Amino acid sequence: MTSPLTEAPADGPRHQVELTIGGMTCASCAARVEKKLNRMDGVTATVNYATEKARVTYPEGVQVADLIATVVKTGYTAEEPPPPAPPAPEDGAPATTEDPELAALRERLTVSALLSVPVVLLSMVPALQFDNWQWLSLTLAAPVVVWGGFPFHRAAFTNVRHGAATMDTLVSVGTLAAFGWSLWALFLGHAGMPGMRHGFDLTVSRTDASSTIYLEVAAGVVTFILLGRYLEARSKRRAGTALRALLELGAKDVAVLRDGDTGVREVRVPVAQLTVGDRFVVRPGEKIATDGVVVEGSSAVDASMLTGESVPVDVTAGDTVTGATVNAGGRLVVEATRIGADTQLARMARLVEEAQNGKAEVQRLADRVSAVFVPVVMLIAVGTFGGRLGVTGDLAAAFTAAVAVLIIACPCALGLATPTALMVGTGRGAQLGILIKGPEVLESTRRVDTVVLDKTGTVTTGRMTLQEVYVAQDAEDAKGSGGSAGFDEKDVLRLAGALEHASEHPIARAVAAGAEERTGALPPVEGFENVPGRGVRGRVGGREVMVGRLAPAPLPAALARAEEAAAAAGRTAVVVTVDGTAAGVLTVADSVKETSAEAVRRLRALGLTPVLLTGDDERVARAVADAVGIDEVIAEVLPEDKVAVVRRLQGEGRRVAMVGDGVNDAAALAAADLGLAMGTGTDAAIEASDLTLVRGDLRVAADAIRLSRRTLSTIKGNLVWAFGYNVAALPLAAAGLLNPMIAGAAMAFSSVFVVTNSLRLRAFS
C-alpha cells in the first residue's frame, strides 16, 4: 500500500506507507514508536494512538520491511493494512462485525469484575468480614491480578526489555506491589491471623504495616483499568463508525451491458471488474456503481448518504452521477467515467482517513509530555515513598501513597484528547458532505474573519437561464404608444429559441432551453450563421431572424428602456429581430442559488465579513450581492488577479477564507488562510482547498466552519481536562489524600471522559 509522493526532495524520490501498529496501550507507546521510526535515516513518521496507525514517509533505499522491523524491535507489531474486505453475501445475511480484541477484553473484564466485587466488599465493609475472610479474598484476587492484569504485566515486561516505561509499567508495578505486600503481610506478618479485621479509608491512614493488606487495591485497580480500556476501545470504534460506513456505501455488484451473439445483454459482475467506458444499468432502488454520465433514461437520484442533501436530484441524459448514490426513480444507463480509487467516494474516504491520521500542533505537545511522563511519575512515586517514610516513619502509609501515585498518573487521556475528537469530527463531516483535510485546518477556521465568495457556481448556479421577455407590441402598449409591430411573446420566443438552439454559446443555450420549456418543440433553422461578437442569424419558418446585437438602430423606446433596465439589474439583454424589425428583448442571467442568501446570513452569524469576488461587470455583481445581502463587492477581476485580491485583503490585516469551485479559483484557494472548494467544482480547486464541500450548497460552508470550530473546541476541552486531571491528581496522591483503588477508578474514567466528550460531536447538525 505504498504510493510515490507528488513532491520529492532533492536527495531522491520519497514514498509513503501506512502501517497498522499493534500492542499500543497508551500515548506513551505511540510516542515511543514514532521516536524510533523518526530516528531512521530520512524517515518521517506520525503515529496516531487512537487510530492505531503510523503514516511513514521514507526515502529510496529504505524498505517497508525495515520500518516494520524497527517497530517490532521497539516491542510492538506492525503490518500494512489488509486489502478491503470482500463484498457482503448476496443473500443479504449480515456479516459479523465483532472485534476479536474487543470481545477478548470484554471477557477478561467480566471475569475480573465477578471476582473483584466480593474482594472489594469484604475489604471495605467490616460487617461482612468473617474469620479467615482474608484468605477467600486472596483466592479471588489472585486470578484477577495474574490473569486479568496479564496484558499490563506482559507489556511492562516488554517495555523493560527495551529500556522503556509506559502506563502499563505504572499499572503493573502498582498492582504487583500491592499484591506482593499483601502476600508478605498474610504469610509473614499478622494479616493472616483468624479474626483479623480490615477497614477502608478514602485517604491514607496510619496502620500496622504487617497487618495491612491491599488485595482490594490490586484486584479493584486491575478491574477498573480493564473497564476503562474496554469503554475506551468501544468508544474509539464508535468514533470511527462514520468512516467505516462511508467505505461500505458503495455497490457490491453491477449489471454491465455487454455485446453478445444475440445483441446487447446485461451481465452482473462485481464492481471491481468495471472499467472506464463500461455502460451499466441502474434500476429503481439500486445504488449507482461508480461515477459516470447518464446516457439513457431519466430519474431522481438520492445522494443523502454521500452528501447529506435530503432532496433527490433529477438527472437525465448528459448529467453526471456519483457512485454510491441511489436511483430513486426510473431506469438509467450510465457510462463509467471513474472507477476504484478515482471515484468521489474513494477520494472522500481517503481525505477523511488522512485527516484522522494527522496531528494538530497542540497534540504534538501532548505527545512530548506523554513520552517523559511515565519516568517522571516513577521518580515521584519513589520520592513519595521515601519522603513520607522519612517524615512519618509509617511504612504502610508511605507504601500506599506511592502506589496511589503510580496508579493515578495515566497519560492516556492526553493521547486520546485530539485524535478521538478529530475522528468523530471528520467522520461527522463526511456524513454531512464536509471533508476536512487535516487537523491544522481547525486552527485556521478559528482565526478567519473575512470570507471571499466567488460568484459564478458558488453564489449563483453557474448556468444562464432565461428571465424576462419584452415584446415590441406589449412594450409599446404599456407606454401607450400603440406600436404596430404586432409581435406575440410566444412567436418571438419560438423563433429566437429555434435559432439559438443551433448555437453552443451559454446565453444561446439559456434562450433555447427557456423557449422550449415555454413553447414546446422548436422549428428547424435554415442558413444558420454565427457573427462573432454580434450574435446569430438564420431563417426560421421562412422568416429572417437575428438574435444578439444585430438589431437595427435605434431600438423602439420601450425596448431600449427594457434593455437598460436589464443591464441595471445585472442581466444580459439580447435583441430579437424578425424580418428587419425589432421584435423583442430577452434577458438572461446566471440565477442566484435559492440557498445563497441564507448562507450569507449564517456566515455573518459566525463573525465573518462576506466579500463577493467576480470577473463580471460591476452592475451584474452588485445585483447579485444585493440579492444575497453582501455589502462588499470586488468585480471585473481577471482569473489570474484573484490571488492578488486575496493577498491584498490579507495585507489589510484580515484572515481570509475563500470559497470557489473553478480552475481559476485554485490559486486563490491555496493562497487564502482557509480554502473551501465546492465539490461540484473542478479537481484543481478541490486539491488546492483545505475544506471540500461535497454539495454545491453555500450553506454547507457555514456548517463546515461551525463543525471545524466545534471540533477544535472539543480538542481543547479534552486537553484542558487531561492536563488538569494529572496536575491535580498527582499532588493529591503524593499527599496521601487518595486511596489507590479510588485513584485507579479516577484514572480509568479520565480516558473514558475524554472519548465520551469527543463522541458528542456525532450529534452535530
Salt bridges, closest charged atoms under 4 A:
GLU18 OE1 - LYS53 NZ 3.74
GLU18 OE2 - ARG55 NH2 2.96
GLU34 OE1 - LYS359 NZ 2.83
GLU52 OE2 - LYS236 NZ 3.85
GLU60 OE2 - HIS15 NE2 2.65
GLU98 OE2 - ARG106 NH2 3.67
ASP131 OD1 - ARG197 NH2 3.84
ASP168 OD1 - ARG229 NH2 2.96
ASP253 OD1 - ARG268 NH1 2.87
GLU266 OE1 - ARG283 NH2 2.66
GLU266 OE2 - ARG331 NH2 3.68
ASP278 OD1 - ARG258 NH1 3.43
GLU286 OE2 - ARG268 NH2 3.36
GLU296 OE2 - ARG331 NH1 3.49
GLU309 OE1 - ARG695 NH1 3.39
GLU335 OE1 - ARG279 NE 3.28
GLU353 OE2 - LYS53 NZ 2.55
ASP367 OD2 - LYS359 NZ 2.45
GLU443 OE1 - ARG446 NH2 3.08
GLU443 OE1 - ARG447 NH1 3.96
GLU443 OE2 - LYS716 NZ 3.94
ASP454 OD1 - LYS642 NZ 2.82
GLU468 OE2 - ARG571 NH1 2.37
ASP491 OD1 - ARG494 NH2 2.68
GLU504 OE1 - ARG509 NH1 3.77
GLU529 OE1 - ARG537 NE 3.11
GLU544 OE2 - ARG539 NH1 2.84
ASP579 OD2 - ARG543 NE 3.29
ASP590 OD2 - LYS455 NZ 3.77
GLU598 OE2 - ARG602 NH2 2.64
GLU598 OE1 - ARG699 NH1 3.40
ASP616 OD2 - LYS455 NZ 2.74
ASP617 OD2 - ARG619 NE 3.60
ASP626 OD1 - ARG622 NH1 3.98
ASP631 OD2 - ARG604 NH2 3.33
GLU632 OE2 - ARG654 NH2 3.34
GLU652 OE2 - ARG648 NH1 3.28
GLU652 OE1 - ARG654 NE 3.48
ASP665 OD1 - LYS642 NZ 2.82
ASP673 OD1 - ARG655 NH1 3.90
ASP683 OD2 - ARG338 NH2 2.58
ASP683 OD1 - ARG347 NH2 3.20
ASP697 OD2 - ARG695 NH1 3.88
ASP697 OD2 - ARG699 NH2 2.78
ASP703 OD1 - ARG602 NH1 3.58
ASP703 OD1 - ARG706 NH2 3.17
